[in-house]
Amino acid sequence: APQAVIMGGGVSQAFDLLSDRIISTVNRNAMAPFRAIKIQPAELGDNAGLVGAAALVWDSEKRIA
């Protein structure tokens, strides 16, 4: 069970405009135990994917070395 849902990319840039609709959709469609889950924008915004990709490369390089 996730503790939070982090919205990244373009959604994180417009999170304040979309959050009410996202939360109401989750409350309507999610199973009861997941309706109170914290939903928040990614702190890295549009850069979240880039940082994640860099972390994967960094991790794979550390395993090779």
Phi, psi and omega in degrees: 000122180291150176272337181201159172243124181253123181263122182245187178063215181299329179297321181293330179290331181247021187303319181297332178278332186258345190301318180300316180291320178298312181296317180294324177293317177298314180298327181281324190251339183282155173296150186312315182296342184256001183289336181265012183295144179284130178240125184213158178284151176293137179293335181272354178056230181294343182273358183301316180295319179296316180294320178297317178296317178297321179296322178296316179296314180303314181296317181292325178292322179294326180288328181285320184292000000 
